[in-house]
Amino acid sequence: MSSYRYFGFWSLVSIGLNAVIGSGFFTLPAVFFGYVGVWSPWLILLVGACLLPIGLSFAEIGSRFGETGGPYAYLRTAFGPFAGFQASWLMWITRGAAHASVLSATLAVVGDAFPRAGTYPAQICIIAVITTLVATMNIVGTRQAAWFLNTVAVAKFCPIAVLLFVGVFYMDWRDLAAPTVVHAHDVTAASLVMAFALSGFELVSVPAGESAQPFRHVPRALLTVIVTGTLVVMLANLVAIGVLKDPSAYAAPLAEVARRMGGSTAIALLAATAIATAIGHNMSSLLTASRLLWRMGETGDLPVRFSRLSSRFNTPTVPILISAVAAGAMAATNSYKALAILSGLTRLLIFAGVCAATLQLRTHRFDAAVSPARFVAPLRSLVPSLGVAVSLLMLTGITLPMIFGTLLAVSIGTGYYVSRMVFLRRRSLA
């Protein structure tokens, strides 16, 4: 796919922001306020700042790789094929769960605006239509996917920008002047949820092999997504508190803000925005999930059929279809809820691994294996080390279901990996 590089800087930014601003964006102010009250906007800024060392590490290591794969390529090069495989396998699972969870949140917002859409048959139709649309756009070509991502990003961010801008004039700033008393464990729990909500920037690195100038665009896009995503989420929570006083009293606080500003018309527009948000998020998720499978097929970690490209569209059709069907099935059966608990722990493990790989690849023994860094994180080894420390610190907020779920997924991945290596060895000796 390297000869077809249609993802420019703004397309990469769209991939990241579409992942950060999913349909959960409309419900998150209730979750955050439930933990830390009026402190939530400022804690979001703090968490965003804590993610910067991780983003800077991604930016540096991303400036050294021009091929598709992202964390898969980074960890495979730094720590060996098994580490790369596990990172890619776990990332693929969490992308499918995220795809399904966004569809579920979209169904909730649409069902609130149009009650008839809340029936199970209608929900299955919505899931099928959205999943088919994003799969088709991924299959028909990288150029079309890039155009579609940019269009959807504009279509969803314009209404969100209007909602937040106008919402400022509806705010009662006195509601922000009465700080609530919070406990340390609430701050820890809220910070963990906020870190997951602001994640998605890591997806920018996956389709580097289809980027016009990966060494230059990937680092800049990564940092742009972190800063922009943090500011948008922070402002959304600020508006929700200022307009509603207690966002936790509403299932979808930003929908209630829209209702108070423009009545049923605003709610209908927000429902359309939620659908656009789901399409954009799932377009990004499916694109990156399929590229992970394609890259594993190319390196031999998966059967060779995964690495084959469509002769007509030059896209990895088999990985796209498998990823789309898996995500749609999770959404239709609600099975993604069992897998969603993986996302917390696996993201932190991948973040810590990438930061450690950034330090590892700086050693001279990798000079011949990777390109020189076009972007170097400041303060020498301090920034990647801080990235590892932040990731490990956030691990203190994980739960037992996360641990058990991740261990099960790792065991399944390990079983497959060992079986494939044995199969390939036997075939080479035959």
C-alpha positions in Angstrom: 0.0 0.0 0.0 3.0 2.3 0.2 2.6 3.5 -3.3 -0.8 4.9 -2.5 -0.3 7.6 0.1 -3.5 9.6 0.3 -3.5 10.5 4.0 -2.3 14.0 4.5 -1.8 15.9 7.7 -5.5 16.8 8.1 -6.6 13.2 7.3 -4.4 11.9 10.1 -5.8 14.5 12.4 -9.4 13.5 11.4 -8.5 9.8 12.2 -7.4 10.8 15.7 -10.2 13.3 16.5 -12.9 11.0 15.2 -11.6 8.4 17.7 -11.5 10.9 20.6 -14.8 12.5 19.9 -17.1 9.5 19.7 -20.8 9.3 20.7 -19.8 8.9 24.3 -18.8 12.6 24.1 -22.4 13.5 24.6 -22.7 11.5 27.9 -19.3 11.9 29.4 -20.0 15.2 31.4 -22.4 13.2 33.6 -19.7 10.6 34.3 -17.0 13.1 35.1 -19.3 15.3 37.2 -20.4 12.3 39.2 -16.8 11.8 40.3 -15.4 15.2 40.9 -18.2 17.8 40.5 -17.2 21.2 39.2 -13.5 20.2 39.3 -14.0 18.0 36.2 -13.0 20.6 33.5 -9.8 21.5 35.2 -9.0 17.8 35.9 -9.5 17.1 32.2 -6.8 19.8 31.4 -4.5 18.1 34.0 -5.0 14.7 32.5 -4.4 16.0 29.0 -1.1 17.5 30.2 -0.2 14.1 31.7 -0.8 12.4 28.4 1.6 14.8 26.6 4.8 12.8 27.5 3.1 9.7 26.0 2.1 11.7 22.9 5.6 13.1 22.6 7.0 9.6 22.8 4.6 8.5 20.1 5.6 11.5 18.0 9.3 10.7 18.3 9.0 7.0 17.5 6.4 7.7 14.8 8.9 10.0 13.1 11.2 6.9 12.6 8.7 4.6 10.8 7.2 5.1 7.4 5.3 1.8 7.3 1.9 0.8 8.4 1.4 -0.7 11.9 2.0 1.9 14.6 2.5 0.2 18.0 2.8 -3.1 16.3 5.8 -2.0 14.2 7.3 -0.1 17.2 7.2 -2.9 19.7 8.1 -5.6 17.2 11.2 -3.7 16.2 12.2 -2.8 19.8 11.3 -6.0 21.7 10.7 -8.7 19.2 7.9 -10.3 17.1 6.0 -11.7 20.2 5.7 -8.3 21.8 4.5 -6.7 18.5 2.0 -9.5 18.0 0.4 -9.1 21.4 0.2 -5.3 21.1 -1.5 -5.6 17.7 -3.9 -8.4 18.8 -5.0 -6.5 21.9 -5.3 -3.3 20.0 -7.5 -5.0 17.4 -9.8 -6.4 20.1 -10.2 -3.0 21.8 -10.9 -1.3 18.4 -13.7 -3.7 17.8 -15.1 -3.1 21.3 -14.8 0.6 20.8 -16.6 0.4 17.5 -19.5 -1.5 19.0 -19.7 0.7 22.1 -20.0 3.9 20.0 -22.8 2.3 18.0 -24.6 1.6 21.3 -24.2 5.2 22.6 -25.5 6.4 19.2 -28.6 4.2 19.5 -29.3 5.8 22.9 -29.1 9.3 21.6 -31.1 8.6 18.5 -33.7 6.6 20.5 -34.1 9.7 22.8 -34.8 11.9 19.8 -36.9 9.4 17.8 -38.6 6.8 20.1 -39.5 4.5 17.2 -35.8 4.1 16.5 -35.3 2.6 20.0 -36.9 -0.8 19.1 -34.6 -3.7 18.7 -35.3 -4.3 14.9 -34.7 -0.6 14.3 -31.4 -0.7 16.2 -30.2 -3.7 14.2 -30.9 -1.8 11.0 -29.0 1.2 12.2 -26.0 -1.0 13.2 -26.1 -2.7 9.8 -26.4 0.5 7.8 -23.5 2.3 9.7 -21.2 -0.8 9.7 -21.9 -1.4 6.0 -21.3 2.2 5.1 -17.9 2.4 6.9 -16.8 -1.0 5.6 -17.7 0.0 2.0 -15.8 3.3 2.3 -12.8 1.5 3.6 -12.9 -1.0 0.8 -13.4 1.4 -2.2 -10.0 3.1 -1.7 -7.7 5.0 0.5 -8.3 8.3 -1.3 -12.1 7.9 -0.8 -11.5 6.9 2.8 -9.4 10.0 3.4 -12.0 12.3 1.8 -14.8 10.6 3.7 -13.0 11.0 7.1 -12.4 14.7 6.5 -16.0 15.3 5.4 -17.5 13.5 8.4 -15.1 15.3 10.8 -16.3 18.7 9.4 -20.0 17.5 9.5 -19.8 16.6 13.1 -17.5 19.3 14.5 -19.4 22.2 13.1 -22.6 21.5 15.1 -20.5 20.6 18.2 -18.7 23.9 17.8 -22.0 25.8 17.5 -23.4 24.0 20.5 -20.4 24.8 22.7 -20.0 28.4 21.5 -23.7 29.3 22.0 -23.8 27.3 25.2 -21.3 29.7 26.8 -23.9 32.4 26.7 -26.4 30.1 28.5 -24.0 29.4 31.3 -24.5 30.5 34.9 -20.9 31.0 36.0 -21.9 31.0 39.6 -22.3 27.2 39.3 -18.6 26.9 38.7 -17.7 29.0 41.8 -18.9 26.5 44.4 -16.2 23.8 44.5 -17.3 20.4 45.7 -15.4 18.3 48.2 -13.9 15.3 46.5 -11.9 12.3 47.8 -8.6 11.0 46.5 -10.1 7.8 45.2 -12.7 9.7 43.2 -9.9 11.8 41.6 -8.0 8.7 40.7 -11.0 7.0 39.2 -12.0 10.1 37.3 -8.5 10.6 36.0 -8.5 7.0 34.6 -11.8 7.5 32.8 -10.6 10.9 31.5 -7.4 9.3 30.2 -9.4 6.7 28.3 -11.8 9.4 26.9 -8.9 11.5 25.6 -7.1 8.5 24.1 -7.4 7.8 20.4 -4.3 9.8 19.3 -2.4 6.5 19.1 -4.5 5.5 16.0 -2.8 8.3 14.0 0.3 6.2 13.9 -1.2 3.0 12.4 -1.8 4.0 8.8 1.6 5.7 8.4 2.3 3.6 5.3 -0.5 5.4 3.6 0.5 8.8 4.7 1.9 11.3 2.1 4.8 12.3 4.5 4.7 10.0 7.5 7.9 11.1 9.1 6.6 14.7 9.2 2.8 14.4 9.4 2.5 11.6 12.0 4.2 13.5 14.9 2.4 16.8 14.2 -1.0 15.1 13.9 -0.5 13.2 17.1 0.2 16.3 19.1 -2.6 18.2 17.4 -5.1 15.5 18.3 -4.1 15.5 22.0 -4.3 19.3 22.4 -7.5 19.8 20.4 -9.2 16.8 21.9 -8.4 17.9 25.4 -9.7 21.4 24.8 -12.9 20.3 23.2 -13.8 17.7 25.9 -12.9 20.3 28.6 -15.1 23.0 27.1 -18.0 20.5 26.7 -17.8 19.8 30.4 -17.6 23.5 31.3 -20.7 24.2 29.3 -22.6 21.3 30.7 -22.0 22.4 34.3 -22.7 26.0 33.5 -26.0 25.3 31.8 -27.3 22.3 33.8 -25.6 22.8 37.2 -25.6 19.0 37.8 -24.8 17.2 34.5 -24.9 13.8 36.4 -28.7 14.1 36.6 -29.0 13.6 32.9 -28.2 10.5 30.8 -26.9 12.7 27.9 -26.1 16.1 29.3 -25.1 17.7 26.0 -28.4 16.6 24.5 -30.2 18.4 27.4 -28.1 21.5 26.7 -29.2 21.4 23.1 -32.8 20.9 24.2 -32.7 24.0 26.4 -31.1 26.0 23.6 -33.2 25.0 20.6 -35.9 22.5 21.7 -36.9 19.6 19.5 -35.1 21.0 16.4 -31.8 21.1 18.3 -32.3 17.6 19.6 -33.0 16.3 16.0 -29.8 18.1 14.8 -27.8 16.6 17.7 -29.1 13.1 16.8 -27.9 13.6 13.3 -24.6 14.8 14.7 -24.4 11.7 16.9 -24.8 9.5 13.8 -22.1 11.5 12.0 -19.9 11.1 15.2 -20.5 7.3 15.2 -19.6 7.1 11.5 -16.5 9.1 11.9 -15.3 7.2 15.0 -16.1 3.8 13.4 -14.4 4.8 10.2 -11.2 5.5 12.1 -11.6 2.3 14.2 -12.2 0.1 11.2 -9.4 1.6 9.2 -6.8 1.1 11.9 -8.1 -2.3 13.0 -7.9 -3.6 9.4 -4.5 -2.2 8.9 -3.2 -4.0 12.0 -4.5 -7.3 10.6 -3.0 -6.5 7.1 0.4 -5.7 8.6 0.4 -8.9 10.7 -0.4 -10.8 7.5 2.5 -9.1 5.7 5.0 -10.0 8.4 3.8 -13.6 8.6 2.1 -13.4 12.1 -1.2 -14.1 10.3 -1.9 -16.2 7.2 -0.8 -14.6 3.9 -4.4 -14.0 2.7 -4.6 -11.1 5.3 -1.9 -9.3 3.4 -3.5 -9.5 0.0 -4.9 -6.3 -1.5 -7.9 -5.9 -3.7 -6.7 -5.8 -7.4 -9.4 -3.2 -8.1 -9.2 -0.9 -5.0 -5.7 -1.7 -3.6 -7.2 -2.1 -0.1 -7.0 -5.0 2.4 -10.5 -6.4 1.8 -10.3 -9.5 4.0 -9.1 -7.6 7.1 -11.7 -4.9 6.6 -14.6 -7.4 6.3 -13.4 -9.5 9.2 -13.1 -6.4 11.4 -16.4 -5.0 10.3 -18.4 -8.2 10.9 -16.7 -8.7 14.3 -17.6 -5.2 15.5 -21.1 -5.3 14.1 -21.8 -8.7 15.8 -20.5 -7.3 19.1 -22.8 -4.3 18.8 -25.9 -6.4 17.9 -25.4 -8.9 20.7 -24.0 -6.5 23.4 -21.0 -8.8 23.7 -18.7 -5.8 23.4 -19.4 -5.0 27.1 -17.4 -8.0 28.2 -14.5 -7.0 25.9 -14.7 -3.2 26.7 -13.1 -3.9 30.1 -10.0 -4.8 28.2 -9.5 -1.4 26.8 -8.4 0.3 30.0 -5.5 -2.0 30.8 -4.5 -2.8 27.2 -4.2 0.9 26.3 -2.0 1.6 29.3 0.2 -1.4 28.5 0.6 -0.2 24.9 1.3 3.3 26.1 4.0 2.1 28.5 5.4 -0.2 25.8 5.7 2.5 23.2 7.4 4.9 25.6 9.8 2.2 26.6 10.4 1.4 22.9 11.2 5.1 22.3 14.1 4.8 24.8 15.1 1.4 23.4 15.3 2.5 19.8 17.6 5.4 20.8 20.4 3.0 21.4 23.0 2.6 18.6 22.3 -1.1 18.0 19.1 -0.1 16.2 20.7 2.5 13.9 20.5 0.1 11.0 17.0 -1.1 11.8 15.1 2.2 11.8 15.4 5.6 10.3 16.8 8.5 12.4 14.2 10.4 14.4 12.9 13.5 12.6 11.4 14.6 15.8 13.0 14.1 19.2 11.1 14.5 22.5 12.5 17.3 24.6 14.5 16.8 27.8 16.3 13.7 26.5 15.2 10.6 28.4 12.9 12.4 30.8 9.8 12.6 28.6 9.7 8.9 27.6 10.4 8.0 31.2 7.6 10.2 32.4 5.3 8.5 29.8 6.1 5.1 31.3 5.6 6.5 34.8 2.2 8.1 33.9 1.0 4.8 32.3 2.1 2.8 35.3 0.6 5.3 37.7 -2.8 5.0 35.9 -2.6 1.3 36.3 -3.4 1.7 40.0 -7.0 2.4 38.9 -7.5 -0.8 37.1 -10.1 -3.4 38.3 -10.0 -7.2 38.7 -12.2 -7.7 35.6 -9.7 -5.7 33.5 -6.9 -7.9 34.8 -8.7 -11.2 34.2 -10.1 -10.1 30.8 -6.6 -9.0 29.6 -5.0 -12.2 30.9 -7.6 -14.2 29.0 -7.0 -12.2 25.8 -3.2 -12.5 26.2 -3.5 -16.3 26.7 -5.6 -16.7 23.6 -3.1 -14.6 21.6 -0.2 -16.5 23.0 -1.9 -19.8 22.1 -2.4 -18.8 18.6 1.1 -17.3 18.2 2.8 -20.4 19.5 0.6 -22.7 17.3 1.4 -20.6 14.2 5.2 -20.6 14.9 5.1 -24.4 15.3 3.1 -24.8 12.1 5.5 -22.6 10.2 8.5 -24.4 11.6 7.1 -27.8 10.6 6.3 -26.6 7.1 9.8 -25.2 6.6 11.2 -28.6 7.7 8.9 -30.6 5.5 
